[in-house]
Amino acid sequence: MSETSTLHRILDYSARADPYPLYAELRKTPVALQEDGSYVISTYREITDILHNPHLSSDVRNLSRPTPAAERRDTPSFINIDPPEHDRLRRLAMRHFGPPCTPGLVTGMQPQLTEIVSSLIDDFANTQLVDIVDDFAYPFPVTVICHLLGVPRDDEPRFHQWVNAIIDSLDYDPKTDPPEKLNLGAQATDDLHQYLGGLLEPRHDRPGDDLLSRLANDDGPDGRMTDEEIISTANLLLIAGHETTVNLITNGMLTLLRHPHVLQRLRGEPDLIVRLVEELLRYEPPVHIVPWRAAYSDITIADTVIPKGSQIMLMLASGSRDPDRFDDPDRFDPDRQDNQHLGFGSGIHLCFGGPLARLETQIALSELVRRLDRPRLVTDPPPYRPSPVLRGPIHLHIEQS
């Protein structure tokens, strides 16, 4: 079976429930040239090497053939630009989101996060049939990120549709997908941009205690973000701040229900949750694929020369199951040592919100395991979201006694 057909099988929805055997096929050729001239990298060492390579670009303008789903705006979010501008914008955002300027922000949220989780579980604690996604894993991080940004929680139905359309367009393939998929994503990007702009404008004169207000009025050592930069940053945080965490929590609960001995152990050893979440990030990560990066110049990886301007696809979830890096990689082992997974990426674009996602998932899974009464899967495998990039169940129905 050729590498090209293996990739196509991975991207096909029929593989969504279990892409891991296909990743194993793909790893036989660590750097695989595709029919369209792009390169797929699937092994741990090669992925980490290229993520730390200064000749790798996140800027679509460095592609010789720009992808149809690439951002159209003149001010992309900082995950889609390169140093030194990337570094400046990331530092400005981090001043209000975590260390070193606000080191206690995430850890200080623990009581509030626990309160939200407890309230959600209260709502279905005595219900026999529960959808972990709709009833819990989605509303929890959405509530949190809305509070942090200063986005009204009641507006969730509006931006939920936009976010879904944007995510659906990430893996747009002009050979197989209708143009409407790309057009809907583009329109949703415009709608979300206008919406966030409307929230930002009054905060210049009447700031509140939220991230939008702080960014709008920050005159730190790197200067102030423009409104367009603030909107792009807020767009990124709103989408990434809940979509990835929804998948991580849901994948985590699914994994625990498939490993009841680990679930029981967690009940008796609550401190296990920290290592358990790290293993989840390796074993069933929320982000499986970085759909594109670009080569600034010719790059040599695993004796393969990737020409300047080539599109590069990074198979992060495959790298985290690489047997050359992890012992018995297809086994879920919360006691695993030296667990330097790719669940949050690596290099300069290491996930900005990783500390918050970790804490949210630790609290969510701990409380679910503690309070649910003998939970059982209704359907295994559950139905999955369409995207192969942000992979997770669209519903996870469980029964409890």
N, C-alpha and C positions, 0 to 999 in steps of 0.2 A: 504494500500500500504506500503510495507516495505521500510526501510531507504535505503537499497541497491538498490532497483529498482528506488527509487527517485533520487539517485545520478547518476545512469546510464542514467536516462532521462535528467538530467541536462547536462551531458557530451555529450549527443547526439545532433547532429547539429540542429535537428528540434526544440530544445528549445532555440537556440541562440538568436532569436529576443526578447524573453520575458521569462527569467528563473525565474523571481521573484515569481510567484505562487508556483513554485517547491521549492524555498528556504523556503517559508512559511511552506510547508510540512516538509522539512528537519528540521526546527527549533523545531518541536514537540519533537525531541530527540536531545538535544544539543550536546551530544557526542555519535556518532553512530558507533558501530563496524561493519566493512564490511566483506564480505565473504573471502577476501584475508588476513584478519588479521590487516588491517589498520583502522585508526579511522578518522572520519569526524567530525569537530567541526564547528557549524553553527550559534551560538548565540553570541551576542556582548560581554557579560560579560565573557563568557568562552574563547572567542578568545583573548580578551585583557589580561585575567589572564595568559593564557599560553604563550603569546608573551613576557610577563615580567617574566616568570618563568626561573630561571637559569638552570633548568634541561632540557630545550628545546634546541636541537641542530640543526644547519643549515648544519652540516657536514655529507655528505652521508656516510662517514666511520663509523658513529654511528648507521646506520640502520642494523638490524639483517639480512635483505635481501635487498641489494642495488637495487635501481630502475634501469631499463635498460637505461633510458634517462639521468642518472646522469652524471656529468662532468667526463671525463676520465683523464684529465690532472692532473699532480702532483701539479700544482699551480692553484687552483680554484680562482675565484674572491672573494672579501671579503664578499659578501652576502652569500657565501656558506661555510664559516668557522666561528669558534667560538672565543670568547675572550680567551686569551689576544691578539692573532694574528690578529683577526678581528679588534680590537680597534686600533692597531698600523697602519694597512694598511688604515683604514678609516681616521685616523688623517692625515696621509701622503697625501692622496688624497684631503682632505678638506683644507689643507694648501693653495691649489691653486684653490679652487672651491667655497669657501664661508667663512662665519664667523667661528672662530674669526680672522683668519689670513688675509683673503681677503674679508672683510665685504661688500665692495661696488661692487664686481664683477658682481653679478646678476643685482642689481638695476642700475648699470652703463651701462648695455647693453640696457636699454629701448629705447634710440634713434635708435640704430642699429636694434633692433627687430621691431620697428614701421616702419622703412624704408623698411625692407624685406617684411613685411605684406602689406604695401601700394603698393609696386612694384608688388606683386603677384595679388592683387586685380585689379590693373591697367590693367593687362593682360586679365582679363575676365569681367571687369566692364560693358562693353557694349554687353556682350554675353548673349543670352537668356537662354541657357542651360549650367549649370556649374556642374562639379563633385567636391564637396567640398573636397573629399579625394585626388584625383589625381592632381587637380588644385591648392590646397591650403594647406590642413592639413598635407599632407606628405612632400612636398618640404620645407615648413617653418621650422619645427624643424630639418630636415636633414641638411639644410643649416647652422643652428645655431650650431649644435653639431660638424659638420665638421670643422667649423671655430674655435671652442673652442679647439678641439683636435689637429688640424693641419692635418686633413685628406683632400686630394684634393676632392673638390665637384664633379669634373668630374668622379671620381671613383665610384660614387653612384650606377650606374647600376651593378657593380661587387658585392659590398657588400650587395646590396638590395636582391639579390638572396640568398646569404649566410644567411642573417638575417631571411628571410622567412623560409628557411629550418630548422634553429635552433629553431625557435619558433614553427614550426609544430611538432617538435620532443619532445617538453616539456611535452605534455600530451600523450606520446606514451603508448599504451596499447597492450601488446603482445598477448592478447586474441582476439583482433579485428583488429589491425593494421598490415599491411604488414611490414616485416623487412626492406624493402627499406626506409620506413619513418624514422626509427632510423638511418640507414646507411647514408642517405642523410644529416641528422642533424650532425652526427659525422664528415663526410667529410667537411661539411661547417664550422664546428668549427675549423678543421685543416687549412682550406684555409684562414679563417679570421685571425687566429693566425699568420700564415706565412706572410700575407699581412701587419698586424700591426707591426710585427717584422721588416719587410723591411723598414717601415716608421721610426721606432724608432732608428735603428742602426746609421744613419748619424747624429742624433741629439745630440749624446754625444760630437762630435767634432764641429758641426756647429749648435748650438741651435737657435731656432727661438722664436717668441713670442706666444707660444701655450702650451697647457697642456702637451703634450708628451715631449716637450723640458724641461719644468719645472720639471716634474717628473724624467726625465733622469739625471738632474744635481742638484738635491736638497740634500743638506747635513744638514738637519734640526736636531732637537733634537732627533728624532726617527731614525736617520740614513737614508740611501738611499734605495729605492726599488730596488730589482733585476730587470733585464730586463723581466723575466718571470712574476713578479708581476705587472710591468707596463703594459705589454701586456694584462694580465687578467683584470686589472682595465680599460684599454682603451676599451677592448672588451665589458665589462659591460656597460660603459658609452655610447658607440656607439649604442648598441642595446636599452638599457633602455632610453637613451637620446632622442630617436625619436619615438620608437614604442608606448610607453605609452602616449606621448603627442599627437600623431596622433589620438589615440582613444579618448582622453579627449576633444580635439577640435571638432572632428566629433560628438561624443556623445552630446557635448554641443550645437552644431548647430541644431542637430536633436531635442533635447529637447526644444530649443527655438521655433522652427517651430511648434512643437506640443503644445506649450503654447504661442500663439501669444500675449496674454495680457502681458506676462512677457517681450517678445521681444519689444513690444511698450513701456513698462515702462522703459526698459534699454535705449532706444533712448532718453528719456527725463531725465533719472537719471543715467548718466554715472558712478557715484560713486557706483552704485549698483553692479558693476561687481565683486568686491572683494568678497562680501558675496555670490553672484550668483555662482562663481566658486567653493567656498567651498561646496555649496549645490549640485553642479554637482558631486563633488568628493564623496559625500554620495549617491546621487540618481542614477547616471549612471557612476560609476567609470571605469577607463581604465583597472584596474587589478581586476579580480573577485576572483581568487583562488590562494592561495599558494599551489602548488601541493604536496609538501612534506616538512615535518620537521621530526626530529627524537627525541626520548626520550632517554636522557643520562642515566636515571634511571627510576624506576617506578614513574609515575606522577598521582596524583589524581585530576581530574577535574569534577565538577558537580557530585560528588559521584561515579565517574567511574575511576577505576584504569587502566591507560594505561601502559602496561608493557615496560620495558627497551628494546630499539631497535625497537620499533613499528614505522611504518610510520604514520604521522599525516598530514591530509589535512585540511587547514584552508580556510573556505568559507567567505572571507572578505566582498564581496558584500552582502551576506546574513546578516552578522552582522550589516552592516550599514542600513539595513531595518528592524532591530529587534524592534518590537513595545514595548518591555520592556525597551528599551533605548531611542527611538525617538517617539514623539507624531506624530500620523498620518503619518507613515514612507513612505507610498506609494504616498504621495503628494509632488510635487516639490514646495518648499517654500524657495525662496531666502532670506526671512526675518527670517529664522529659527535661534533660539538662542541656545547656548550651543551645537554647531554642531561639536562634537569631533568624526568625522567619521573615517573609516578605509581605506579611499581612497589611502593613502600612507603607509598603514601598521601602526605599532606601535612598541615601544620597541627599542632595539639597532639597528634593521635593518630598522628603519623608512627611507623612501625613500631619498636617498642621493641627488637626483636632484629635490626634491619637490619644492624648491623656484623658480628654473628656469621654471619648468613646469607650475607653477601657473602664473608667469608673462607672459609667452608665451601665455597661454590660455586667460588671461585677455585681452591682446592686440589683439589677433586674433579675439575673439568674439566681442569685442567692435567695431573694425573696420568693420567686416562683417555686423553687425547690422546697423552701421552708413551709410555704403556705398551701400549695396545691395538694389535694388529697388523692394519692395514688393515680397520677395522670397517666393516660394511655393514648397513643397515637390512633387516630381514626383511619387515616390513609397514609400508607408509606409505599413509595415516595409521595409526598404532597405535590400539588401543582406548583410550578415555578413561574417566576416572572419571565418575560420574554428575553430580557437582556443577558447575554453571556459575559458582559463586562462587570456589571453589578449583580451578582448572582445570589438569589435567595428565594424561598417559597413566597408565593403571592398570598397563600393562606396556609395556616398550620392548625388544623382542628384537632383538639384533644378532648377526651372524656375524663371526668374525674368522679370519684365516688361521692 
